Amino acid sequence: MGTRRTEEVVHLADLDIRAAGPRCKMLLGDLNGDGRMEILLVQPDNRQDVRYIPHQVQCLTAYDLQGRLLWQTGRPDPGAGSQGSDYPAQIYDIDGDGRLEVLCVMDGRLHILNGQDGSVKKVCDLPDPEAHDCIIIANLTGGERASDLILKDRYRRLWAMDRDFNLLWTHEGNPGHFPWVYDLNGDGFDEVMAGYDLLDHQGRPLWSCKELEDHADCIWIGDVNGDGAPELVIGGSVTVMYDAVGKELWRYDGSVESQHIALGRFRPELPGLQVAGLDRLVREDDGKGLKGKDALFLLDAEGRELWKEDRTTDGWLTIIDTLSGWSEGSPDYILAFRRGGGVYPTLYDGHLNAVAELRTEGYAVHADLFGSGTEQVIIYTDDRAAIYASRFFDLSAAASGAPLPQPKRLYSSTLYPGGEAARRE
């Protein structure tokens, strides 16, 4: 299917991460400012119901890329919850001091920890006992940088807080899994795409998507059609694209359940951006006793289907994300993991060719770990983390000492990847 570009895969390291405890979520950031990213493993509270409450953090464990344990806050529990929903934790410089903090909900309160050593910098009360499904960092007060927070419960309410953790506003509706914030009108304030409702920075509804069921599984923003303005692409009961003022531009209803979507320039020869998707064709948890199955698909900038995977292997829990810059000059790829059926995490091009296979099963995170201009992928399980790259990096070499920036994608980490796509020429 199309001209295949074969990518090199270098297995840089295997790290022993058992000391963090089981069922962790991995976050990435240059926690100590040395010019190389570190790994933060977030273990959920052992009382966690994987779909509802309470969503809290049991333990945080930081490692460097050679597997050295840097610090641990909390105590790992073998009975921890699982990744059935987001964990309330992010890595970000929330106070603007030039160093990264870890924001998390522990013991029923919001904690701000020093990224360097895990020590507590600040603790404050939650605005509501259930305001802990996830943490969203936003610019709601018009500062030079994002330093406000949005907390939410599972499916009904949002609480917005300023940089001093004072409550700004609340919203009740259908916020989906992970609302996305973006300054759509260029006024210096973020708007909030809270599921199917767009809110202004004061929490006032601006417009709502029409005739959509269930809830928003993921939200992406980018100039998809090349008109110079951002569009919003939302995956939920179907996949839809809206302009910034609430006009529906197209709707793709050729999926059973649009569980994940991802924007990118997967087909550089085509105009605009393409929309990759994951259709959950058959669920295994619906009580019908059926064998689960999912399939990848790709849409063009106008919402027309370019292809849909005819999957022959088992598996229904795939997660997809856009990976930009795997190697120098490479197009965007679709990173698909947790595929099941013996299919390893794989990079697919815009023709559904598998251009790189990462031969470790598990969850995946990706980032420019070294400030190299390319991205690397870490596949992790309860026991180990495998680091993959398109070329060799010497992990024992001294880091640059210049702190790496924390991209919005990394401080907006979620089990339901959303994001922003730049239109690369």
C-alpha positions in Angstrom: 0.0 0.0 0.0 2.0 3.0 -1.2 5.8 3.4 -1.2 7.1 2.1 2.0 9.8 3.9 3.9 11.6 1.4 6.2 12.8 2.9 9.5 15.7 1.8 11.7 14.9 0.7 15.2 17.6 0.8 17.9 16.9 -0.8 21.3 18.7 1.5 23.6 18.0 0.1 27.0 15.9 -2.1 29.2 15.2 -0.7 32.7 14.1 -2.5 35.8 11.2 -0.5 37.2 9.8 -3.1 39.6 10.5 -0.8 42.6 7.7 1.5 41.4 5.1 -1.1 42.0 2.6 -2.6 39.5 0.1 -0.8 37.2 1.8 2.5 36.9 1.4 5.2 34.3 4.6 6.7 32.9 5.1 10.5 32.6 8.2 12.1 31.1 10.0 15.4 31.8 13.4 16.9 32.6 12.7 16.7 36.3 16.2 17.7 37.4 17.0 20.2 34.6 20.1 18.3 33.4 19.2 18.4 29.7 17.8 14.9 29.5 14.3 13.7 30.4 13.6 11.5 33.3 10.8 8.9 33.9 8.1 9.3 36.5 6.0 6.3 37.3 2.7 7.1 38.9 0.9 4.3 40.8 -2.8 4.7 41.5 -4.4 4.4 44.9 -5.2 0.8 45.8 -8.8 1.8 46.5 -9.3 3.0 42.9 -12.3 1.8 41.0 -10.9 1.8 37.5 -13.9 3.7 36.0 -15.1 6.0 38.8 -13.7 7.1 42.1 -11.5 7.6 43.9 -8.8 8.5 41.4 -5.7 9.2 43.5 -2.0 8.6 43.5 -0.5 6.0 45.8 3.2 6.4 44.9 5.5 8.4 42.6 8.9 7.0 41.6 11.4 8.8 39.4 14.1 7.1 37.4 16.8 8.4 35.0 17.2 6.9 31.6 19.8 4.4 32.9 17.3 3.0 35.4 18.7 4.6 38.5 16.0 5.4 41.0 16.2 9.1 41.8 13.4 9.4 44.4 10.2 7.9 45.6 7.2 9.6 47.4 4.6 7.3 48.9 4.8 3.5 49.2 4.0 1.2 46.3 1.1 -1.2 46.8 0.8 -4.6 45.1 -3.0 -4.1 45.0 -3.0 -0.8 43.1 -5.8 0.0 40.6 -5.3 -0.2 36.9 -5.3 2.0 33.8 -9.0 2.0 33.2 -9.1 5.7 33.6 -6.7 8.7 33.9 -4.4 9.1 36.9 -4.5 12.7 38.4 -0.8 13.6 37.9 1.1 15.9 35.5 4.7 17.2 35.2 4.8 21.0 34.7 6.5 24.2 35.9 3.4 25.4 37.5 4.9 28.3 39.6 7.2 29.6 36.8 10.5 29.2 38.7 12.2 27.5 35.7 12.0 24.0 37.3 9.5 21.3 36.8 7.0 20.3 39.5 4.8 17.2 39.8 1.2 17.9 40.3 -0.9 15.1 41.8 -3.9 14.2 44.0 -2.8 12.2 47.0 -4.7 11.6 50.3 -7.6 13.6 49.1 -5.6 16.8 48.5 -3.8 18.5 45.6 0.0 18.2 46.0 2.7 20.2 44.3 6.1 18.4 44.5 9.6 19.4 43.6 10.6 17.5 40.5 14.2 17.4 41.6 13.6 15.3 44.7 9.9 14.7 45.2 9.7 17.0 48.3 6.4 18.8 49.0 6.3 22.4 47.8 2.6 23.0 48.4 -0.6 21.2 49.4 -4.1 22.5 49.1 -7.6 21.2 49.4 -9.6 20.0 46.4 -12.6 22.1 45.5 -14.8 19.0 45.8 -14.1 15.5 47.1 -14.6 14.1 43.6 -12.4 16.7 41.7 -9.7 14.2 40.9 -10.4 12.4 37.7 -7.5 14.2 35.9 -5.5 17.4 35.9 -5.6 19.9 33.0 -3.2 22.9 32.9 -4.6 26.0 31.2 -4.3 29.7 30.8 -7.6 31.0 32.0 -6.4 34.3 33.6 -4.5 35.7 30.7 -1.0 35.3 32.1 2.2 35.0 30.0 2.1 31.2 30.4 -0.4 28.6 31.4 -0.5 28.4 35.2 -4.2 27.7 36.0 -5.7 24.3 36.6 -8.9 22.5 35.7 -9.9 19.5 37.8 -12.9 17.2 36.9 -14.9 14.3 38.2 -15.4 11.3 35.9 -18.3 12.4 33.7 -20.2 15.5 35.0 -18.3 18.4 36.4 -15.3 20.7 36.0 -13.6 23.0 38.6 -11.3 25.8 37.3 -8.7 27.2 39.7 -6.2 30.1 39.3 -2.5 29.9 40.0 -3.1 30.4 43.7 -5.6 27.5 43.6 -8.6 29.8 44.2 -11.8 28.6 42.6 -12.6 30.5 39.4 -15.7 28.7 38.1 -17.4 25.4 37.8 -19.2 23.7 34.9 -21.7 20.9 34.8 -22.2 18.9 31.6 -20.7 16.0 29.7 -17.0 16.8 29.7 -15.8 13.5 28.3 -12.5 12.0 29.4 -9.9 14.8 29.0 -11.0 18.3 28.0 -8.5 20.1 25.7 -7.6 23.8 26.2 -6.5 26.1 23.4 -6.6 29.8 22.6 -8.9 29.5 19.5 -9.6 33.2 19.0 -6.2 34.6 19.9 -7.3 36.8 22.8 -4.7 35.5 25.2 -7.0 33.2 27.1 -7.6 29.5 26.6 -11.0 28.2 25.6 -12.0 24.8 27.0 -13.3 22.1 24.8 -15.1 20.2 27.6 -16.4 17.1 25.8 -19.0 18.3 23.3 -19.2 21.9 24.8 -16.8 24.8 24.1 -16.4 27.1 27.1 -14.7 30.5 27.3 -12.0 31.2 29.9 -14.7 32.1 32.4 -16.6 28.8 31.9 -19.4 30.3 29.8 -20.7 28.0 27.1 -20.0 29.3 23.6 -21.4 26.5 21.5 -22.0 22.7 21.6 -21.7 19.9 19.2 -25.0 18.6 17.9 -26.4 15.1 17.6 -23.6 13.2 19.3 -24.1 10.4 21.8 -22.1 9.0 24.7 -19.1 11.3 25.4 -16.0 12.7 23.8 -13.2 10.1 24.0 -10.5 12.4 22.6 -10.1 15.9 21.2 -7.5 17.2 18.7 -6.9 20.7 17.3 -5.1 21.7 14.2 -5.4 23.5 10.8 -6.7 20.3 9.1 -8.1 21.8 5.9 -5.3 24.4 5.4 -7.5 27.5 5.7 -5.2 29.1 8.2 -7.5 28.6 11.2 -7.7 25.9 13.8 -10.3 23.2 13.6 -11.4 20.8 16.3 -11.7 17.0 15.6 -13.5 15.0 18.2 -13.8 11.3 18.5 -16.8 9.9 20.4 -19.9 8.2 19.1 -18.6 9.3 15.6 -15.7 11.4 14.4 -16.6 15.0 13.6 -14.7 18.2 12.7 -15.9 21.7 13.8 -14.5 25.1 13.1 -13.7 27.4 15.9 -17.1 29.1 16.0 -19.1 25.9 16.1 -19.9 25.0 12.5 -19.8 21.3 11.8 -17.6 20.8 8.7 -17.8 17.0 8.3 -18.9 13.9 10.1 -17.5 10.4 9.6 -19.9 7.8 10.8 -18.2 4.8 9.3 -17.1 3.6 12.7 -18.8 1.7 15.5 -17.0 3.5 18.3 -14.4 6.1 17.5 -12.3 5.3 20.6 -9.1 7.2 19.6 -8.1 9.7 16.9 -4.9 11.3 16.0 -4.0 14.2 13.6 -0.9 14.3 11.5 0.7 14.7 8.1 0.7 10.9 7.6 0.3 11.4 3.8 2.5 14.3 2.8 1.4 14.2 -0.8 -2.2 15.1 0.2 -3.4 18.6 1.2 -3.9 19.5 4.8 -3.8 17.0 7.7 -5.1 13.5 7.9 -7.1 12.0 10.8 -6.1 8.6 12.0 -8.7 6.7 14.0 -9.2 3.5 16.0 -12.6 1.9 15.6 -13.7 -0.4 18.4 -15.7 -2.8 16.3 -16.6 -5.3 19.0 -16.3 -4.9 22.7 -15.5 -7.8 25.1 -16.9 -6.1 28.2 -20.5 -5.7 27.0 -21.8 -8.9 28.6 -22.5 -10.5 25.2 -19.6 -12.9 25.3 -18.2 -11.8 22.0 -14.5 -11.7 20.9 -13.3 -8.1 20.9 -11.9 -6.6 17.7 -10.7 -3.1 16.6 -9.3 -1.6 13.5 -7.3 1.5 12.4 -8.6 3.9 9.8 -7.5 7.0 8.0 -9.5 10.0 6.8 -8.4 12.9 4.6 -8.8 16.6 5.5 -12.4 16.5 4.2 -13.4 13.5 6.3 -13.3 11.0 3.5 -12.1 7.5 4.3 -8.7 6.7 2.7 -8.5 3.2 4.2 -9.7 1.0 7.0 -7.8 -1.9 8.4 -9.1 -5.4 7.7 -7.8 -6.9 10.9 -7.2 -10.6 11.1 -5.7 -10.8 14.6 -7.5 -10.6 17.9 -7.4 -7.4 20.0 -9.8 -4.6 20.9 -7.9 -2.3 23.3 -5.5 -0.5 20.9 -4.4 3.0 21.7 -3.1 5.3 18.9 -1.1 8.5 18.9 0.7 10.7 16.5 4.5 10.4 16.5 6.3 13.3 14.8 10.0 13.1 14.0 10.9 9.5 14.6 13.9 10.1 12.3 15.2 13.1 10.5 12.9 14.0 7.6 10.4 11.3 8.4 6.6 12.0 8.0 4.3 11.7 10.9 3.5 8.1 11.9 0.7 6.4 13.7 2.0 4.9 16.9 -0.4 2.0 17.8 0.2 0.0 20.9 -1.7 -2.4 23.2 -2.9 -4.1 20.1 -3.2 -7.7 21.4 -3.2 -10.7 19.2 0.5 -11.0 19.2 1.0 -7.6 17.5 3.8 -5.5 19.0 3.6 -1.7 19.3 4.2 -0.5 15.7 4.7 2.7 13.7 2.4 2.8 10.7 2.7 5.2 7.8 -0.2 6.8 6.0 -0.7 3.7 3.8 -1.0 1.3 6.7 2.5 0.0 6.1 4.3 -1.1 9.3 7.6 0.9 9.1 8.9 0.0 12.5 8.1 -2.6 15.1 9.0 -2.2 18.7 9.3 -5.7 20.0 8.2 -5.2 23.6 4.5 -5.5 24.5 3.1 -2.8 26.9 2.0 0.8 27.1 3.9 3.5 25.2 5.1 7.0 25.8 7.2 9.1 23.4 9.2 12.3 23.5 12.5 13.9 22.5 14.3 12.5 25.5 17.7 14.1 24.6 16.9 17.4 22.9 18.0 15.8 19.7 15.2 17.0 17.4 13.9 13.4 17.0 11.5 11.4 19.2 12.1 8.2 21.1 9.5 5.7 22.4 9.4 3.9 25.7 7.4 0.7 26.0 6.7 -0.3 29.6 5.1 -3.0 31.7 4.9 -3.6 35.4 8.5 -4.8 35.4 10.6 -3.1 32.8 10.8 -0.2 30.4 12.4 -0.6 26.9 13.7 2.5 25.2 13.7 2.6 21.4 15.1 5.1 18.9 15.8 5.5 15.3 19.6 5.8 16.0 22.0 5.2 18.8 22.3 7.4 21.8 24.9 6.9 24.5 22.9 6.9 27.8 26.1 7.0 29.8 27.3 10.2 28.3 27.0 13.4 30.3 23.8 15.4 29.7 24.0 18.9 28.3 23.0 20.7 31.5 20.5 22.9 29.6 17.0 22.1 30.9 14.7 20.7 28.3 11.3 22.4 27.7 8.2 20.6 28.8 5.9 20.4 25.7 2.2 20.8 26.1 1.6 17.2 25.0 3.7 16.0 27.9 2.0 18.2 30.6 -1.4 17.2 29.2 -0.8 13.4 29.6 -3.9 11.3 29.3 -4.9 7.7 28.7 -7.1 9.1 25.8 -4.5 10.9 23.8 -5.6 14.3 22.4 -3.4 17.1 21.2 -2.4 19.7 18.7 -1.0 19.1 15.2 1.2 21.6 13.5 0.8 21.7 9.7 4.2 20.8 8.5 5.2 21.6 4.9 
